[in-house]
């Protein structure tokens, strides 16, 4: 069984319609910690190379820092195009024996056993239309969010009746436990899924510290015989000489340098792991399920 919905009706089920700057900012905020991570990464490289060269190499710094906004603008442009294409695409649901195929959707298909409920509710603006919402079971040991996974519009009452008959028959023929709920009135609007911005920021901060701490710790815990030929070095002879003078000025012996690597690498790795775990816990924190009446 396959049901198609015209793209003109997406305005009843697509939260990105109309496409406002508030919606764009919310989408950008989701990835903002990642962009800050890349900005600090490229800035650090640019400043380090400028210090080695004893001058601020504007051309190199501009190239390094220019990569960041270029990547950001490219990704945002692609996301904008994808959103507009999705808004103009018809929605399709196809019921197969083992799974349900959805287009467009974050997940192209879902298995019947993951389906928790099919909810049908009227659309006040156009009484002849019906909104279909699909709810999924939560992950093991996780409460359901109370928010619809996917939705579409049924364009006439006969489609709704045919779908209800099909779902009732399917439920009796196969071992499924989903509900079929038909509402007389529209459900209350659901709240937007909260995004754990703090958790994402802590997670990316932990990753940033780990990228600095783990290499230092590995070098410090090594045997200290790390010789690289000049042909394999990414630095010029003058840059290598300046780096050597800096190390000799601050560390009088190889053992002192090795001790610094272990202490600095250990501290950075510890805080990196701490922030990483803390951020992961915040991002995966269980949220209380919304009441059925307010589910959408």
DOGUDO-125120 format. One record per residue (C-alpha): x, y, z; residue in one letter. Coordinates in pm, whole numbers, always signed. Layout:
# residues N
       X       Y       Z  residu
       X       Y       Z       A
...
This chain:
# residues 296
       X       Y       Z  residu
      +0      +0      +0       X
    +136    +341    -101       X
      +2    +687     -17       X
    +129   +1008    -175       X
     +76   +1366     -61       X
    +105   +1675    -276       X
    +387   +1914    -187       X
    +138   +2201    -150       X
     +19   +2041    +174       X
    +363   +2031    +336       X
    +281   +2353    +521       X
     +61   +2148    +758       X
    +338   +1904    +860       X
    +676   +2068    +787       X
    +803   +2287   +1077       X
   +1044   +2468    +841       X
    +750   +2631    +658       X
    +764   +2928    +651       X
   +1142   +2939    +640       X
   +1221   +3219    +887       X
   +1549   +3347   +1030       X
   +1441   +3214   +1369       X
   +1428   +2863   +1223       X
   +1764   +2915   +1048       X
   +1926   +3033   +1372       X
   +1791   +2731   +1559       X
   +1944   +2499   +1298       X
   +2275   +2689   +1308       X
   +2281   +2675   +1688       X
   +2282   +2295   +1673       X
   +2617   +2293   +1493       X
   +2766   +2607   +1649       X
   +2996   +2421   +1897       X
   +3142   +2227   +1603       X
   +3213   +2547   +1410       X
   +3376   +2706   +1714       X
   +3592   +2394   +1748       X
   +3715   +2427   +1388       X
   +3770   +2802   +1428       X
   +3997   +2752   +1731       X
   +4176   +2469   +1551       X
   +4260   +2679   +1244       X
   +4340   +2988   +1456       X
   +4585   +2787   +1665       X
   +4762   +2656   +1355       X
   +4785   +3005   +1206       X
   +4927   +3165   +1520       X
   +5176   +2882   +1574       X
   +5312   +2908   +1219       X
   +5330   +3287   +1253       X
   +5531   +3250   +1575       X
   +5773   +3010   +1405       X
   +5824   +3258   +1121       X
   +5883   +3551   +1363       X
   +5620   +3753   +1186       X
   +5251   +3751   +1122       X
   +5211   +3590    +783       X
   +4889   +3753    +676       X
   +4858   +3548    +360       X
   +4889   +3219    +549       X
   +4667   +3336    +833       X
   +4401   +3457    +591       X
   +4409   +3123    +408       X
   +4382   +2921    +729       X
   +4109   +3135    +881       X
   +3939   +3170    +544       X
   +3883   +2796    +532       X
   +3656   +2818    +836       X
   +3393   +3064    +703       X
   +3414   +2901    +359       X
   +3331   +2560    +506       X
   +3058   +2711    +722       X
   +2894   +2897    +432       X
   +2914   +2590    +211       X
   +2745   +2364    +468       X
   +2477   +2626    +544       X
   +2411   +2672    +172       X
   +2374   +2296    +123       X
   +2139   +2277    +424       X
   +1931   +2565    +283       X
   +1903   +2393     -55       X
   +1807   +2061    +106       X
   +1541   +2233    +317       X
   +1388   +2407     +15       X
   +1394   +2084    -189       X
   +1223   +1902     +97       X
    +957   +2172    +119       X
    +879   +2125    -251       X
    +885   +1744    -244       X
    +573   +1533    -215       X
    +554   +1301     +83       X
    +525    +929     +26       X
    +458    +643    +265       X
    +486    +285    +142       X
    +381     -11    +355       X
    +578    -329    +290       X
    +562    -666    +463       X
    +865    -606    +687       X
    +906    -228    +698       X
    +753    +111    +627       X
    +929    +336    +375       X
    +908    +714    +425       X
   +1012    +998    +196       X
   +1144   +1248    +277       X
   +1267   +1140    +618       X
   +1580   +1121    +834       X
   +1538    +745    +821       X
   +1424    +611    +485       X
   +1255    +310    +642       X
   +1139    +185    +982       X
   +1047    -166   +1089       X
    +697    -246   +1204       X
    +814    -351   +1550       X
    +956      -1   +1611       X
    +619    +161   +1542       X
    +436    +262   +1859       X
    +132    +450   +1729       X
     -46    +578   +1421       X
    -235    +893   +1512       X
    -499   +1051   +1288       X
    -633   +1398   +1360       X
    -835   +1657   +1167       X
    -691   +1979   +1026       X
    -916   +2272   +1130       X
    -824   +2491    +832       X
    -940   +2223    +587       X
   -1185   +1973    +742       X
   -1156   +1732    +450       X
    -787   +1675    +529       X
    -646   +1443    +795       X
    -301   +1453    +949       X
    -124   +1121    +996       X
    +149   +1105   +1262       X
    +377    +811   +1328       X
    +526    +759   +1675       X
    +811    +520   +1747       X
    +914    +321   +2050       X
   +1203    +472   +2243       X
   +1542    +309   +2272       X
   +1586     +38   +2537       X
   +1564    +185   +2890       X
   +1461    +521   +2744       X
   +1122    +683   +2777       X
    +944    +784   +2455       X
    +976   +1152   +2372       X
    +607   +1201   +2297       X
    +691   +1365   +1963       X
    +596   +1236   +1622       X
    +874   +1082   +1417       X
    +710   +1158   +1080       X
    +385   +1299    +952       X
    +192   +1360    +633       X
    -151   +1475    +514       X
    -423   +1241    +389       X
    -607   +1433    +123       X
    -953   +1277    +150       X
   -1162   +1069    +395       X
   -1143    +758    +175       X
    -764    +751    +215       X
    -801    +760    +591       X
   -1060    +483    +596       X
    -851    +263    +366       X
    -542    +321    +582       X
    -727    +236    +906       X
    -857     -88    +755       X
    -511    -181    +633       X
    -349    -110    +972       X
    -614    -308   +1157       X
    -569    -604    +924       X
    -190    -582    +949       X
    -210    -578   +1327       X
    -408    -901   +1336       X
    -190   -1080   +1081       X
    +153    -993   +1221       X
    +294    -971   +1576       X
    +283    -593   +1613       X
    +178    -385   +1913       X
    +118     -40   +1768       X
    -188    +170   +1851       X
    -431    +326   +1606       X
    -565    +648   +1754       X
    -828    +861   +1579       X
    -878   +1203   +1737       X
   -1194   +1409   +1699       X
   -1002   +1731   +1761       X
    -646   +1835   +1669       X
    -380   +1759   +1926       X
    -217   +2053   +2098       X
    +101   +2178   +1927       X
    +408   +1998   +2052       X
    +709   +2176   +2191       X
   +1024   +2173   +1984       X
   +1270   +1903   +2079       X
   +1515   +2064   +2324       X
   +1872   +2067   +2197       X
   +2139   +2012   +2465       X
   +2360   +2303   +2355       X
   +2565   +2293   +2676       X
   +2623   +1920   +2635       X
   +2741   +1964   +2277       X
   +2973   +2249   +2377       X
   +3126   +2045   +2660       X
   +3167   +1744   +2431       X
   +3352   +1943   +2163       X
   +3562   +2113   +2432       X
   +3664   +1772   +2564       X
   +3757   +1661   +2214       X
   +3969   +1976   +2171       X
   +4162   +1902   +2492       X
   +4209   +1537   +2398       X
   +4360   +1628   +2061       X
   +4626   +1823   +2250       X
   +4672   +1602   +2554       X
   +4688   +1253   +2406       X
   +4984   +1324   +2166       X
   +5182   +1490   +2447       X
   +5110   +1201   +2683       X
   +5213    +941   +2425       X
   +5539   +1123   +2354       X
   +5613   +1155   +2726       X
   +5541    +788   +2791       X
   +5754    +681   +2494       X
   +6122    +597   +2511       X
   +6219    +947   +2407       X
   +6397    +837   +2090       X
   +6185   +1020   +1839       X
   +6412   +1118   +1555       X
   +6270   +1244   +1230       X
   +6470   +1325    +923       X
   +6457   +1680    +793       X
   +6309   +1552    +469       X
   +6004   +1428    +658       X
   +5964   +1747    +863       X
   +5690   +1994    +778       X
   +5902   +2280    +914       X
   +6183   +2470    +745       X
   +6536   +2455    +893       X
   +6491   +2804   +1041       X
   +6163   +2702   +1202       X
   +6320   +2386   +1343       X
   +6607   +2590   +1481       X
   +6373   +2835   +1656       X
   +6170   +2551   +1803       X
   +6492   +2390   +1928       X
   +6608   +2714   +2090       X
   +6272   +2753   +2262       X
   +6290   +2402   +2408       X
   +6651   +2449   +2525       X
   +6560   +2777   +2690       X
   +6277   +2632   +2897       X
   +6394   +2274   +2951       X
   +6752   +2202   +3054       X
   +6739   +1824   +3018       X
   +6555   +1570   +2809       X
   +6410   +1418   +3126       X
   +6267   +1756   +3227       X
   +6103   +1790   +2885       X
   +5968   +1437   +2909       X
   +5824   +1512   +3254       X
   +5650   +1819   +3112       X
   +5498   +1612   +2833       X
   +5361   +1360   +3082       X
   +5219   +1621   +3322       X
   +5073   +1852   +3055       X
   +4944   +1564   +2845       X
   +4795   +1391   +3149       X
   +4616   +1704   +3271       X
   +4478   +1788   +2926       X
   +4371   +1428   +2868       X
   +4201   +1409   +3209       X
   +4002   +1728   +3157       X
   +3929   +1626   +2799       X
   +3781   +1295   +2909       X
   +3590   +1467   +3189       X
   +3430   +1718   +2953       X
   +3369   +1450   +2690       X
   +3182   +1224   +2931       X
   +2995   +1514   +3091       X
   +2883   +1644   +2751       X
   +2779   +1298   +2636       X
   +2569   +1249   +2950       X
   +2395   +1585   +2899       X
   +2323   +1510   +2532       X
   +2179   +1168   +2617       X
   +1994   +1274   +2928       X
   +1651   +1117   +2953       X
   +1362   +1354   +2906       X
   +1023   +1304   +3063       X
    +764   +1185   +2816       X
    +504   +1440   +2716       X
    +139   +1366   +2800       X
     -51   +1182   +2529       X
    -292   +1471   +2485       X
     -10   +1707   +2390       X
    +177   +1461   +2171       X
    +216   +1570   +1812       X
